[in-house]
Amino acid sequence: MMQQPIYTSLKVNNEIELCEVNDEECKKLIEKAFLQNRISYYVRWTKASFFSKRQNCIICVNDNSKEAAEEIVRSICDEAGYQVKFLLRQSQNNYL
């Protein structure tokens, strides 16, 4: 009988685009809360358009922590009144 490594059944590249944020202070609060709650994330910056010099960032998390991350972002934004656009879609990663 051949043994399978424990990592064989793990799903990889299952990140979702959780939300889009355009306020730097809001992004920092979300990052701090994610670190305190041990939620893995990454930030992807969107390209600024010709008409708008402001860059937005998209915060991506693992699909397994989607509910906890969404709850954290909603609580931060509702409390402080930040505008956040929830995307909740599969991340379009182009690694190659």
N, CA, C and O atoms as a CHARMM CRD file, in Angstrom:
* protein
*
  384
    1    1 MET  N      0.84600  -1.17700   0.00000 PROA 1      0.00000
    2    1 MET  CA     0.00000   0.00000   0.00000 PROA 1      0.00000
    3    1 MET  C      0.89200   1.24100   0.00000 PROA 1      0.00000
    4    1 MET  O      1.78200   1.37900   0.83900 PROA 1      0.00000
    5    2 MET  N      0.64200   2.13700  -0.94600 PROA 2      0.00000
    6    2 MET  CA     1.43200   3.34700  -1.06500 PROA 2      0.00000
    7    2 MET  C      0.81800   4.46200  -0.22800 PROA 2      0.00000
    8    2 MET  O     -0.38900   4.70200  -0.28000 PROA 2      0.00000
    9    3 GLN  N      1.65600   5.13300   0.53900 PROA 3      0.00000
   10    3 GLN  CA     1.15600   6.22700   1.36900 PROA 3      0.00000
   11    3 GLN  C      1.15000   7.52800   0.58600 PROA 3      0.00000
   12    3 GLN  O      2.05900   7.80300  -0.19800 PROA 3      0.00000
   13    4 GLN  N      0.10600   8.32800   0.81000 PROA 4      0.00000
   14    4 GLN  CA    -0.02600   9.63400   0.18100 PROA 4      0.00000
   15    4 GLN  C      0.40300  10.70700   1.18400 PROA 4      0.00000
   16    4 GLN  O      0.06500  10.62200   2.36500 PROA 4      0.00000
   17    5 PRO  N      1.13100  11.69800   0.72800 PROA 5      0.00000
   18    5 PRO  CA     1.46200  12.79900   1.62600 PROA 5      0.00000
   19    5 PRO  C      0.19500  13.53000   2.07100 PROA 5      0.00000
   20    5 PRO  O     -0.80100  13.56900   1.34900 PROA 5      0.00000
   21    6 ILE  N      0.24800  14.09400   3.24300 PROA 6      0.00000
   22    6 ILE  CA    -0.91100  14.79400   3.79500 PROA 6      0.00000
   23    6 ILE  C     -1.31100  15.98800   2.93100 PROA 6      0.00000
   24    6 ILE  O     -2.47800  16.37900   2.92600 PROA 6      0.00000
   25    7 TYR  N     -0.36900  16.56500   2.21000 PROA 7      0.00000
   26    7 TYR  CA    -0.64500  17.76900   1.42500 PROA 7      0.00000
   27    7 TYR  C     -1.31900  17.49100   0.08900 PROA 7      0.00000
   28    7 TYR  O     -1.72700  18.42900  -0.59500 PROA 7      0.00000
   29    8 THR  N     -1.44400  16.23700  -0.29500 PROA 8      0.00000
   30    8 THR  CA    -2.01200  15.90000  -1.59000 PROA 8      0.00000
   31    8 THR  C     -3.47000  16.33200  -1.69500 PROA 8      0.00000
   32    8 THR  O     -3.91900  16.72200  -2.77300 PROA 8      0.00000
   33    9 SER  N     -4.20900  16.27100  -0.60700 PROA 9      0.00000
   34    9 SER  CA    -5.63100  16.59200  -0.65400 PROA 9      0.00000
   35    9 SER  C     -5.91100  18.07900  -0.47000 PROA 9      0.00000
   36    9 SER  O     -7.06300  18.50000  -0.57700 PROA 9      0.00000
   37   10 LEU  N     -4.89100  18.88000  -0.19800 PROA 10     0.00000
   38   10 LEU  CA    -5.10300  20.29500   0.00800 PROA 10     0.00000
   39   10 LEU  C     -5.33700  21.01600  -1.30600 PROA 10     0.00000
   40   10 LEU  O     -4.66000  20.76300  -2.30200 PROA 10     0.00000
   41   11 LYS  N     -6.29300  21.90700  -1.29000 PROA 11     0.00000
   42   11 LYS  CA    -6.59100  22.71100  -2.46300 PROA 11     0.00000
   43   11 LYS  C     -5.71700  23.96400  -2.42800 PROA 11     0.00000
   44   11 LYS  O     -5.65700  24.64900  -1.40700 PROA 11     0.00000
   45   12 VAL  N     -5.04800  24.26100  -3.52400 PROA 12     0.00000
   46   12 VAL  CA    -4.19600  25.45300  -3.58400 PROA 12     0.00000
   47   12 VAL  C     -4.75500  26.42400  -4.60900 PROA 12     0.00000
   48   12 VAL  O     -5.60700  26.06800  -5.42300 PROA 12     0.00000
   49   13 ASN  N     -4.26600  27.64200  -4.55900 PROA 13     0.00000
   50   13 ASN  CA    -4.73700  28.70600  -5.44900 PROA 13     0.00000
   51   13 ASN  C     -6.24200  28.90900  -5.33900 PROA 13     0.00000
   52   13 ASN  O     -6.93200  29.04100  -6.35000 PROA 13     0.00000
   53   14 ASN  N     -6.74500  28.93200  -4.12100 PROA 14     0.00000
   54   14 ASN  CA    -8.17400  29.14500  -3.91200 PROA 14     0.00000
   55   14 ASN  C     -8.42500  30.47700  -3.21300 PROA 14     0.00000
   56   14 ASN  O     -9.21700  30.56300  -2.27500 PROA 14     0.00000
   57   15 GLU  N     -7.73500  31.51400  -3.68700 PROA 15     0.00000
   58   15 GLU  CA    -7.92000  32.83600  -3.12700 PROA 15     0.00000
   59   15 GLU  C     -9.13400  33.49500  -3.76400 PROA 15     0.00000
   60   15 GLU  O     -9.44600  33.26100  -4.93200 PROA 15     0.00000
   61   16 ILE  N     -9.81300  34.32300  -2.97500 PROA 16     0.00000
   62   16 ILE  CA   -10.91700  35.10800  -3.50200 PROA 16     0.00000
   63   16 ILE  C    -10.61500  36.58900  -3.30300 PROA 16     0.00000
   64   16 ILE  O     -9.91400  36.98000  -2.37000 PROA 16     0.00000
   65   17 GLU  N    -11.15300  37.38900  -4.18900 PROA 17     0.00000
   66   17 GLU  CA   -11.07400  38.83600  -4.03300 PROA 17     0.00000
   67   17 GLU  C    -12.20200  39.22100  -3.09400 PROA 17     0.00000
   68   17 GLU  O    -13.37300  39.22400  -3.47500 PROA 17     0.00000
   69   18 LEU  N    -11.83800  39.54400  -1.86900 PROA 18     0.00000
   70   18 LEU  CA   -12.83900  39.82400  -0.84200 PROA 18     0.00000
   71   18 LEU  C    -13.48200  41.18000  -1.04800 PROA 18     0.00000
   72   18 LEU  O    -14.70500  41.28300  -1.13700 PROA 18     0.00000
   73   19 CYS  N    -12.66100  42.23000  -1.12400 PROA 19     0.00000
   74   19 CYS  CA   -13.21600  43.57200  -1.22000 PROA 19     0.00000
   75   19 CYS  C    -12.23200  44.53000  -1.87300 PROA 19     0.00000
   76   19 CYS  O    -11.03900  44.25300  -1.99600 PROA 19     0.00000
   77   20 GLU  N    -12.77800  45.66600  -2.28400 PROA 20     0.00000
   78   20 GLU  CA   -11.97100  46.72900  -2.86500 PROA 20     0.00000
   79   20 GLU  C    -12.05400  47.93600  -1.93700 PROA 20     0.00000
   80   20 GLU  O    -13.14200  48.35900  -1.54600 PROA 20     0.00000
   81   21 VAL  N    -10.89600  48.48000  -1.59200 PROA 21     0.00000
   82   21 VAL  CA   -10.79700  49.57600  -0.62800 PROA 21     0.00000
   83   21 VAL  C    -10.06900  50.73100  -1.29400 PROA 21     0.00000
   84   21 VAL  O     -9.09900  50.52400  -2.02300 PROA 21     0.00000
   85   22 ASN  N    -10.53800  51.94900  -1.04100 PROA 22     0.00000
   86   22 ASN  CA    -9.84400  53.09900  -1.61900 PROA 22     0.00000
   87   22 ASN  C     -9.29100  54.05500  -0.56100 PROA 22     0.00000
   88   22 ASN  O     -8.76300  55.11400  -0.90200 PROA 22     0.00000
   89   23 ASP  N     -9.40600  53.69700   0.70200 PROA 23     0.00000
   90   23 ASP  CA    -8.90800  54.53100   1.78600 PROA 23     0.00000
   91   23 ASP  C     -7.73800  53.83200   2.47800 PROA 23     0.00000
   92   23 ASP  O     -7.87500  52.70400   2.95100 PROA 23     0.00000
   93   24 GLU  N     -6.60200  54.49700   2.53300 PROA 24     0.00000
   94   24 GLU  CA    -5.38100  53.90300   3.10700 PROA 24     0.00000
   95   24 GLU  C     -5.56900  53.54900   4.58900 PROA 24     0.00000
   96   24 GLU  O     -5.09000  52.50900   5.04000 PROA 24     0.00000
   97   25 GLU  N     -6.25100  54.39400   5.33400 PROA 25     0.00000
   98   25 GLU  CA    -6.47200  54.13300   6.76200 PROA 25     0.00000
   99   25 GLU  C     -7.34500  52.90000   6.96100 PROA 25     0.00000
  100   25 GLU  O     -7.09600  52.09400   7.85700 PROA 25     0.00000
  101   26 CYS  N     -8.36000  52.75600   6.12900 PROA 26     0.00000
  102   26 CYS  CA    -9.22900  51.58100   6.19900 PROA 26     0.00000
  103   26 CYS  C     -8.42800  50.31500   5.90600 PROA 26     0.00000
  104   26 CYS  O     -8.57800  49.30800   6.59700 PROA 26     0.00000
  105   27 LYS  N     -7.58300  50.36800   4.88900 PROA 27     0.00000
  106   27 LYS  CA    -6.73700  49.21700   4.53100 PROA 27     0.00000
  107   27 LYS  C     -5.85400  48.81700   5.70200 PROA 27     0.00000
  108   27 LYS  O     -5.70200  47.63000   5.99500 PROA 27     0.00000
  109   28 LYS  N     -5.27500  49.80100   6.36900 PROA 28     0.00000
  110   28 LYS  CA    -4.40100  49.51100   7.51300 PROA 28     0.00000
  111   28 LYS  C     -5.17700  48.86400   8.65800 PROA 28     0.00000
  112   28 LYS  O     -4.67800  47.94000   9.29900 PROA 28     0.00000
  113   29 LEU  N     -6.39300  49.34400   8.91700 PROA 29     0.00000
  114   29 LEU  CA    -7.21700  48.75400   9.97700 PROA 29     0.00000
  115   29 LEU  C     -7.59000  47.31400   9.65600 PROA 29     0.00000
  116   29 LEU  O     -7.58400  46.44800  10.53200 PROA 29     0.00000
  117   30 ILE  N     -7.91500  47.06700   8.39000 PROA 30     0.00000
  118   30 ILE  CA    -8.25800  45.70300   7.97100 PROA 30     0.00000
  119   30 ILE  C     -7.05100  44.78700   8.10700 PROA 30     0.00000
  120   30 ILE  O     -7.17300  43.67400   8.62000 PROA 30     0.00000
  121   31 GLU  N     -5.89000  45.24000   7.65600 PROA 31     0.00000
  122   31 GLU  CA    -4.67400  44.42700   7.75900 PROA 31     0.00000
  123   31 GLU  C     -4.35900  44.10600   9.21500 PROA 31     0.00000
  124   31 GLU  O     -4.00900  42.97200   9.54200 PROA 31     0.00000
  125   32 LYS  N     -4.48300  45.09500  10.08600 PROA 32     0.00000
  126   32 LYS  CA    -4.20100  44.87800  11.51400 PROA 32     0.00000
  127   32 LYS  C     -5.16500  43.84100  12.10400 PROA 32     0.00000
  128   32 LYS  O     -4.75400  42.95900  12.85700 PROA 32     0.00000
  129   33 ALA  N     -6.44500  43.95800  11.75500 PROA 33     0.00000
  130   33 ALA  CA    -7.44100  43.00800  12.26400 PROA 33     0.00000
  131   33 ALA  C     -7.19200  41.60500  11.72400 PROA 33     0.00000
  132   33 ALA  O     -7.34200  40.62800  12.45700 PROA 33     0.00000
  133   34 PHE  N     -6.81300  41.48900  10.44800 PROA 34     0.00000
  134   34 PHE  CA    -6.50600  40.18200   9.88200 PROA 34     0.00000
  135   34 PHE  C     -5.31400  39.54800  10.59800 PROA 34     0.00000
  136   34 PHE  O     -5.33600  38.35500  10.90200 PROA 34     0.00000
  137   35 LEU  N     -4.28100  40.33800  10.86400 PROA 35     0.00000
  138   35 LEU  CA    -3.11800  39.80300  11.56900 PROA 35     0.00000
  139   35 LEU  C     -3.48200  39.35300  12.97600 PROA 35     0.00000
  140   35 LEU  O     -3.01400  38.31000  13.43300 PROA 35     0.00000
  141   36 GLN  N     -4.31100  40.12600  13.66700 PROA 36     0.00000
  142   36 GLN  CA    -4.72700  39.75800  15.02800 PROA 36     0.00000
  143   36 GLN  C     -5.55600  38.48100  15.03500 PROA 36     0.00000
  144   36 GLN  O     -5.51400  37.71400  15.99700 PROA 36     0.00000
  145   37 ASN  N     -6.30700  38.25500  13.96400 PROA 37     0.00000
  146   37 ASN  CA    -7.16600  37.07200  13.87000 PROA 37     0.00000
  147   37 ASN  C     -6.55400  35.94500  13.05800 PROA 37     0.00000
  148   37 ASN  O     -7.22000  34.95600  12.75300 PROA 37     0.00000
  149   38 ARG  N     -5.28500  36.09700  12.70800 PROA 38     0.00000
  150   38 ARG  CA    -4.52700  35.07900  11.98200 PROA 38     0.00000
  151   38 ARG  C     -5.18100  34.68600  10.66100 PROA 38     0.00000
  152   38 ARG  O     -5.29100  33.50500  10.33000 PROA 38     0.00000
  153   39 ILE  N     -5.61100  35.69900   9.91800 PROA 39     0.00000
  154   39 ILE  CA    -6.19600  35.47700   8.59800 PROA 39     0.00000
  155   39 ILE  C     -5.15600  35.86300   7.56000 PROA 39     0.00000
  156   39 ILE  O     -4.68400  36.99900   7.52100 PROA 39     0.00000
  157   40 SER  N     -4.81100  34.90700   6.73000 PROA 40     0.00000
  158   40 SER  CA    -3.84000  35.14000   5.67500 PROA 40     0.00000
  159   40 SER  C     -4.49500  35.95000   4.55900 PROA 40     0.00000
  160   40 SER  O     -5.63800  35.69300   4.18300 PROA 40     0.00000
  161   41 TYR  N     -3.76100  36.92900   4.03400 PROA 41     0.00000
  162   41 TYR  CA    -4.30400  37.80700   3.00200 PROA 41     0.00000
  163   41 TYR  C     -3.17900  38.33400   2.13000 PROA 41     0.00000
  164   41 TYR  O     -2.00300  38.18200   2.45900 PROA 41     0.00000
  165   42 TYR  N     -3.53900  38.94300   1.03500 PROA 42     0.00000
  166   42 TYR  CA    -2.59800  39.74300   0.26400 PROA 42     0.00000
  167   42 TYR  C     -3.36000  40.88300  -0.38700 PROA 42     0.00000
  168   42 TYR  O     -4.57400  40.81200  -0.58000 PROA 42     0.00000
  169   43 VAL  N     -2.62700  41.92900  -0.72000 PROA 43     0.00000
  170   43 VAL  CA    -3.21500  43.13500  -1.29200 PROA 43     0.00000
  171   43 VAL  C     -2.72100  43.27300  -2.72500 PROA 43     0.00000
  172   43 VAL  O     -1.52200  43.20100  -2.99600 PROA 43     0.00000
  173   44 ARG  N     -3.65800  43.47000  -3.62700 PROA 44     0.00000
  174   44 ARG  CA    -3.32100  43.70500  -5.02400 PROA 44     0.00000
  175   44 ARG  C     -3.80000  45.10500  -5.38800 PROA 44     0.00000
  176   44 ARG  O     -4.96300  45.44700  -5.17200 PROA 44     0.00000
  177   45 TRP  N     -2.91000  45.89900  -5.93400 PROA 45     0.00000
  178   45 TRP  CA    -3.23700  47.28000  -6.29300 PROA 45     0.00000
  179   45 TRP  C     -3.77900  47.33200  -7.69900 PROA 45     0.00000
  180   45 TRP  O     -3.25800  46.67300  -8.59900 PROA 45     0.00000
  181   46 THR  N     -4.83500  48.12100  -7.89300 PROA 46     0.00000
  182   46 THR  CA    -5.38500  48.32600  -9.22300 PROA 46     0.00000
  183   46 THR  C     -4.63700  49.47100  -9.88800 PROA 46     0.00000
  184   46 THR  O     -4.03100  50.30600  -9.21600 PROA 46     0.00000
  185   47 LYS  N     -4.68500  49.50200 -11.18500 PROA 47     0.00000
  186   47 LYS  CA    -4.02000  50.57600 -11.92300 PROA 47     0.00000
  187   47 LYS  C     -4.89100  51.83300 -11.86300 PROA 47     0.00000
  188   47 LYS  O     -6.11100  51.76900 -12.01600 PROA 47     0.00000
  189   48 ALA  N     -4.24200  52.96500 -11.63900 PROA 48     0.00000
  190   48 ALA  CA    -4.96200  54.23300 -11.63700 PROA 48     0.00000
  191   48 ALA  C     -5.36800  54.57900 -13.05900 PROA 48     0.00000
  192   48 ALA  O     -4.60600  54.37200 -14.00400 PROA 48     0.00000
  193   49 SER  N     -6.56100  55.10100 -13.20000 PROA 49     0.00000
  194   49 SER  CA    -7.02700  55.48400 -14.53300 PROA 49     0.00000
  195   49 SER  C     -6.54500  56.88900 -14.87800 PROA 49     0.00000
  196   49 SER  O     -6.01600  57.60400 -14.02700 PROA 49     0.00000
  197   50 PHE  N     -6.73000  57.26600 -16.11100 PROA 50     0.00000
  198   50 PHE  CA    -6.31200  58.58500 -16.57500 PROA 50     0.00000
  199   50 PHE  C     -7.08900  59.68800 -15.85500 PROA 50     0.00000
  200   50 PHE  O     -6.54100  60.74500 -15.54300 PROA 50     0.00000
  201   51 PHE  N     -8.37900  59.42500 -15.59500 PROA 51     0.00000
  202   51 PHE  CA    -9.23400  60.43200 -14.97200 PROA 51     0.00000
  203   51 PHE  C     -9.13900  60.44400 -13.46000 PROA 51     0.00000
  204   51 PHE  O     -9.44200  61.45700 -12.82900 PROA 51     0.00000
  205   52 SER  N     -8.73000  59.35400 -12.87900 PROA 52     0.00000
  206   52 SER  CA    -8.61900  59.26800 -11.42400 PROA 52     0.00000
  207   52 SER  C     -7.20900  58.82400 -11.05000 PROA 52     0.00000
  208   52 SER  O     -6.78200  57.72700 -11.41000 PROA 52     0.00000
  209   53 LYS  N     -6.51000  59.65500 -10.34900 PROA 53     0.00000
  210   53 LYS  CA    -5.13800  59.32900  -9.93200 PROA 53     0.00000
  211   53 LYS  C     -5.11800  58.46000  -8.68100 PROA 53     0.00000
  212   53 LYS  O     -4.05900  57.98000  -8.27600 PROA 53     0.00000
  213   54 ARG  N     -6.27000  58.25500  -8.07300 PROA 54     0.00000
  214   54 ARG  CA    -6.36200  57.47400  -6.85100 PROA 54     0.00000
  215   54 ARG  C     -6.30800  55.98600  -7.17100 PROA 54     0.00000
  216   54 ARG  O     -7.03500  55.49900  -8.03700 PROA 54     0.00000
  217   55 GLN  N     -5.44800  55.27800  -6.47200 PROA 55     0.00000
  218   55 GLN  CA    -5.34400  53.83100  -6.64400 PROA 55     0.00000
  219   55 GLN  C     -6.18500  53.12800  -5.59500 PROA 55     0.00000
  220   55 GLN  O     -6.18500  53.50600  -4.42300 PROA 55     0.00000
  221   56 ASN  N     -6.89100  52.11600  -6.02200 PROA 56     0.00000
  222   56 ASN  CA    -7.63100  51.26800  -5.10400 PROA 56     0.00000
  223   56 ASN  C     -6.84400  49.99100  -4.87900 PROA 56     0.00000
  224   56 ASN  O     -5.99700  49.61900  -5.69000 PROA 56     0.00000
  225   57 CYS  N     -7.12800  49.32900  -3.77800 PROA 57     0.00000
  226   57 CYS  CA    -6.50700  48.03300  -3.55900 PROA 57     0.00000
  227   57 CYS  C     -7.59000  46.98800  -3.38300 PROA 57     0.00000
  228   57 CYS  O     -8.67300  47.26300  -2.86600 PROA 57     0.00000
  229   58 ILE  N     -7.27300  45.79500  -3.82200 PROA 58     0.00000
  230   58 ILE  CA    -8.17300  44.66000  -3.66400 PROA 58     0.00000
  231   58 ILE  C     -7.53500  43.73700  -2.63400 PROA 58     0.00000
  232   58 ILE  O     -6.39000  43.31000  -2.78400 PROA 58     0.00000
  233   59 ILE  N     -8.29100  43.44200  -1.59800 PROA 59     0.00000
  234   59 ILE  CA    -7.80700  42.56000  -0.53300 PROA 59     0.00000
  235   59 ILE  C     -8.30300  41.15400  -0.82500 PROA 59     0.00000
  236   59 ILE  O     -9.50300  40.91600  -0.96100 PROA 59     0.00000
  237   60 CYS  N     -7.35800  40.22900  -0.91900 PROA 60     0.00000
  238   60 CYS  CA    -7.66800  38.83500  -1.23700 PROA 60     0.00000
  239   60 CYS  C     -7.37800  37.95300  -0.03300 PROA 60     0.00000
  240   60 CYS  O     -6.40000  38.16800   0.68300 PROA 60     0.00000
  241   61 VAL  N     -8.22500  36.96800   0.18400 PROA 61     0.00000
  242   61 VAL  CA    -8.05400  36.01800   1.27700 PROA 61     0.00000
  243   61 VAL  C     -8.29200  34.61000   0.74600 PROA 61     0.00000
  244   61 VAL  O     -8.81000  34.42800  -0.35600 PROA 61     0.00000
  245   62 ASN  N     -7.91400  33.63500   1.53000 PROA 62     0.00000
  246   62 ASN  CA    -8.19000  32.25000   1.20100 PROA 62     0.00000
  247   62 ASN  C     -9.68300  31.99400   1.33500 PROA 62     0.00000
  248   62 ASN  O    -10.32800  32.51100   2.24700 PROA 62     0.00000
  249   63 ASP  N    -10.22600  31.20300   0.43600 PROA 63     0.00000
  250   63 ASP  CA   -11.65600  30.90300   0.44300 PROA 63     0.00000
  251   63 ASP  C    -12.11200  30.29700   1.77200 PROA 63     0.00000
  252   63 ASP  O    -13.25900  30.48800   2.17500 PROA 63     0.00000
  253   64 ASN  N    -11.23100  29.57600   2.44800 PROA 64     0.00000
  254   64 ASN  CA   -11.58100  28.93900   3.72400 PROA 64     0.00000
  255   64 ASN  C    -11.83200  29.94800   4.84600 PROA 64     0.00000
  256   64 ASN  O    -12.52800  29.62800   5.80900 PROA 64     0.00000
  257   65 SER  N    -11.28600  31.14800   4.74100 PROA 65     0.00000
  258   65 SER  CA   -11.47900  32.15700   5.78200 PROA 65     0.00000
  259   65 SER  C    -12.36000  33.31000   5.31500 PROA 65     0.00000
  260   65 SER  O    -12.34100  34.39100   5.90400 PROA 65     0.00000
  261   66 LYS  N    -13.12800  33.07700   4.26000 PROA 66     0.00000
  262   66 LYS  CA   -13.96100  34.12300   3.66200 PROA 66     0.00000
  263   66 LYS  C    -14.97000  34.70100   4.65600 PROA 66     0.00000
  264   66 LYS  O    -15.08800  35.92200   4.76300 PROA 66     0.00000
  265   67 GLU  N    -15.69800  33.85600   5.38100 PROA 67     0.00000
  266   67 GLU  CA   -16.73900  34.33200   6.28400 PROA 67     0.00000
  267   67 GLU  C    -16.16100  35.18200   7.41800 PROA 67     0.00000
  268   67 GLU  O    -16.68600  36.25200   7.73000 PROA 67     0.00000
  269   68 ALA  N    -15.08600  34.70200   8.02600 PROA 68     0.00000
  270   68 ALA  CA   -14.46400  35.45100   9.12800 PROA 68     0.00000
  271   68 ALA  C    -13.90900  36.78200   8.63400 PROA 68     0.00000
  272   68 ALA  O    -14.05800  37.80900   9.29600 PROA 68     0.00000
  273   69 ALA  N    -13.27000  36.75800   7.47000 PROA 69     0.00000
  274   69 ALA  CA   -12.68500  37.98400   6.91500 PROA 69     0.00000
  275   69 ALA  C    -13.77300  38.98900   6.55700 PROA 69     0.00000
  276   69 ALA  O    -13.62700  40.18300   6.81900 PROA 69     0.00000
  277   70 GLU  N    -14.85000  38.51800   5.96600 PROA 70     0.00000
  278   70 GLU  CA   -15.94900  39.41200   5.60200 PROA 70     0.00000
  279   70 GLU  C    -16.56900  40.04700   6.84000 PROA 70     0.00000
  280   70 GLU  O    -16.89300  41.23400   6.83200 PROA 70     0.00000
  281   71 GLU  N    -16.73600  39.27100   7.89100 PROA 71     0.00000
  282   71 GLU  CA   -17.28800  39.78500   9.14500 PROA 71     0.00000
  283   71 GLU  C    -16.38900  40.87000   9.73900 PROA 71     0.00000
  284   71 GLU  O    -16.87900  41.88900  10.22600 PROA 71     0.00000
  285   72 ILE  N    -15.08900  40.65200   9.69600 PROA 72     0.00000
  286   72 ILE  CA   -14.14000  41.63600  10.22400 PROA 72     0.00000
  287   72 ILE  C    -14.20800  42.92800   9.42700 PROA 72     0.00000
  288   72 ILE  O    -14.27100  44.01400  10.00400 PROA 72     0.00000
  289   73 VAL  N    -14.19400  42.81500   8.10300 PROA 73     0.00000
  290   73 VAL  CA   -14.22400  44.01100   7.25000 PROA 73     0.00000
  291   73 VAL  C    -15.52400  44.77100   7.45700 PROA 73     0.00000
  292   73 VAL  O    -15.51400  45.99800   7.56300 PROA 73     0.00000
  293   74 ARG  N    -16.63900  44.06200   7.51500 PROA 74     0.00000
  294   74 ARG  CA   -17.93100  44.73800   7.72400 PROA 74     0.00000
  295   74 ARG  C    -17.96600  45.46800   9.06200 PROA 74     0.00000
  296   74 ARG  O    -18.46700  46.59000   9.13900 PROA 74     0.00000
  297   75 SER  N    -17.44200  44.85100  10.11100 PROA 75     0.00000
  298   75 SER  CA   -17.46800  45.50400  11.42500 PROA 75     0.00000
  299   75 SER  C    -16.58500  46.75100  11.44100 PROA 75     0.00000
  300   75 SER  O    -16.96300  47.76500  12.02800 PROA 75     0.00000
  301   76 ILE  N    -15.42200  46.68900  10.80900 PROA 76     0.00000
  302   76 ILE  CA   -14.52400  47.84900  10.75700 PROA 76     0.00000
  303   76 ILE  C    -15.16100  48.98100   9.95600 PROA 76     0.00000
  304   76 ILE  O    -15.14500  50.13400  10.38600 PROA 76     0.00000
  305   77 CYS  N    -15.71400  48.65800   8.81000 PROA 77     0.00000
  306   77 CYS  CA   -16.25400  49.68700   7.91400 PROA 77     0.00000
  307   77 CYS  C    -17.55600  50.27200   8.43600 PROA 77     0.00000
  308   77 CYS  O    -17.79700  51.46800   8.27800 PROA 77     0.00000
  309   78 ASP  N    -18.40200  49.45200   9.05400 PROA 78     0.00000
  310   78 ASP  CA   -19.64400  49.96600   9.62000 PROA 78     0.00000
  311   78 ASP  C    -19.36200  50.90000  10.79100 PROA 78     0.00000
  312   78 ASP  O    -20.01300  51.93400  10.94400 PROA 78     0.00000
  313   79 GLU  N    -18.38400  50.52600  11.61400 PROA 79     0.00000
  314   79 GLU  CA   -18.05200  51.32100  12.79500 PROA 79     0.00000
  315   79 GLU  C    -17.44100  52.66300  12.41500 PROA 79     0.00000
  316   79 GLU  O    -17.77300  53.68800  13.01000 PROA 79     0.00000
  317   80 ALA  N    -16.55400  52.66100  11.43100 PROA 80     0.00000
  318   80 ALA  CA   -15.83200  53.88400  11.07400 PROA 80     0.00000
  319   80 ALA  C    -16.43400  54.61500   9.88000 PROA 80     0.00000
  320   80 ALA  O    -16.03500  55.74400   9.59200 PROA 80     0.00000
  321   81 GLY  N    -17.37300  54.00700   9.18500 PROA 81     0.00000
  322   81 GLY  CA   -18.02500  54.65500   8.05300 PROA 81     0.00000
  323   81 GLY  C    -17.22700  54.66800   6.76500 PROA 81     0.00000
  324   81 GLY  O    -17.43900  55.53800   5.92000 PROA 81     0.00000
  325   82 TYR  N    -16.31000  53.71700   6.59400 PROA 82     0.00000
  326   82 TYR  CA   -15.53000  53.63200   5.35700 PROA 82     0.00000
  327   82 TYR  C    -16.35900  52.99800   4.25000 PROA 82     0.00000
  328   82 TYR  O    -17.21900  52.15500   4.50500 PROA 82     0.00000
  329   83 GLN  N    -16.09000  53.41300   3.02300 PROA 83     0.00000
  330   83 GLN  CA   -16.73800  52.83500   1.85200 PROA 83     0.00000
  331   83 GLN  C    -15.90600  51.65600   1.35500 PROA 83     0.00000
  332   83 GLN  O    -14.72600  51.80800   1.03700 PROA 83     0.00000
  333   84 VAL  N    -16.51800  50.50000   1.29200 PROA 84     0.00000
  334   84 VAL  CA   -15.85100  49.28800   0.82000 PROA 84     0.00000
  335   84 VAL  C    -16.79000  48.58000  -0.15100 PROA 84     0.00000
  336   84 VAL  O    -17.99200  48.46400   0.09200 PROA 84     0.00000
  337   85 LYS  N    -16.22200  48.11600  -1.23900 PROA 85     0.00000
  338   85 LYS  CA   -16.99500  47.37400  -2.22600 PROA 85     0.00000
  339   85 LYS  C    -16.63300  45.89400  -2.09400 PROA 85     0.00000
  340   85 LYS  O    -15.48900  45.51500  -2.34700 PROA 85     0.00000
  341   86 PHE  N    -17.58500  45.06200  -1.70600 PROA 86     0.00000
  342   86 PHE  CA   -17.34000  43.63000  -1.57900 PROA 86     0.00000
  343   86 PHE  C    -17.43900  42.98300  -2.95400 PROA 86     0.00000
  344   86 PHE  O    -18.41800  43.17200  -3.67500 PROA 86     0.00000
  345   87 LEU  N    -16.40800  42.21400  -3.30400 PROA 87     0.00000
  346   87 LEU  CA   -16.33600  41.55900  -4.60400 PROA 87     0.00000
  347   87 LEU  C    -16.72100  40.08700  -4.50900 PROA 87     0.00000
  348   87 LEU  O    -17.52900  39.60200  -5.30100 PROA 87     0.00000
  349   88 LEU  N    -16.14800  39.37800  -3.54500 PROA 88     0.00000
  350   88 LEU  CA   -16.44200  37.96700  -3.27900 PROA 88     0.00000
  351   88 LEU  C    -16.43500  37.11300  -4.54400 PROA 88     0.00000
  352   88 LEU  O    -17.39100  36.39200  -4.82900 PROA 88     0.00000
  353   89 ARG  N    -15.35300  37.20700  -5.28700 PROA 89     0.00000
  354   89 ARG  CA   -15.21000  36.42700  -6.51800 PROA 89     0.00000
  355   89 ARG  C    -13.84100  35.75900  -6.54400 PROA 89     0.00000
  356   89 ARG  O    -12.91800  36.16400  -5.83700 PROA 89     0.00000
  357   90 GLN  N    -13.73300  34.74200  -7.36400 PROA 90     0.00000
  358   90 GLN  CA   -12.47400  34.01400  -7.50100 PROA 90     0.00000
  359   90 GLN  C    -11.38900  34.96200  -7.99600 PROA 90     0.00000
  360   90 GLN  O    -11.61400  35.74200  -8.92100 PROA 90     0.00000
  361   91 SER  N    -10.22000  34.89300  -7.38200 PROA 91     0.00000
  362   91 SER  CA    -9.11300  35.75400  -7.76300 PROA 91     0.00000
  363   91 SER  C     -8.56000  35.32800  -9.11500 PROA 91     0.00000
  364   91 SER  O     -8.45500  34.13800  -9.41100 PROA 91     0.00000
  365   92 GLN  N     -8.20900  36.31100  -9.92600 PROA 92     0.00000
  366   92 GLN  CA    -7.66600  36.05900 -11.25400 PROA 92     0.00000
  367   92 GLN  C     -6.13400  36.16900 -11.18100 PROA 92     0.00000
  368   92 GLN  O     -5.55700  37.18500 -11.56900 PROA 92     0.00000
  369   93 ASN  N     -5.50500  35.13700 -10.69200 PROA 93     0.00000
  370   93 ASN  CA    -4.04400  35.13700 -10.54800 PROA 93     0.00000
  371   93 ASN  C     -3.39700  34.63100 -11.81400 PROA 93     0.00000
  372   93 ASN  O     -3.77800  33.59300 -12.35500 PROA 93     0.00000
  373   94 ASN  N     -2.41700  35.37500 -12.27800 PROA 94     0.00000
  374   94 ASN  CA    -1.62400  34.96400 -13.43500 PROA 94     0.00000
  375   94 ASN  C     -0.17800  34.81400 -12.97600 PROA 94     0.00000
  376   94 ASN  O      0.59900  35.76800 -13.01000 PROA 94     0.00000
  377   95 TYR  N      0.16500  33.61600 -12.55000 PROA 95     0.00000
  378   95 TYR  CA     1.49800  33.38800 -12.00100 PROA 95     0.00000
  379   95 TYR  C      2.53900  33.17100 -13.06300 PROA 95     0.00000
  380   95 TYR  O      3.72600  33.36400 -12.79900 PROA 95     0.00000
  381   96 LEU  N      2.14700  32.77900 -14.25100 PROA 96     0.00000
  382   96 LEU  CA     3.10700  32.48300 -15.30400 PROA 96     0.00000
  383   96 LEU  C      3.16700  33.59200 -16.30600 PROA 96     0.00000
  384   96 LEU  O      3.92900  33.51200 -17.27000 PROA 96     0.00000
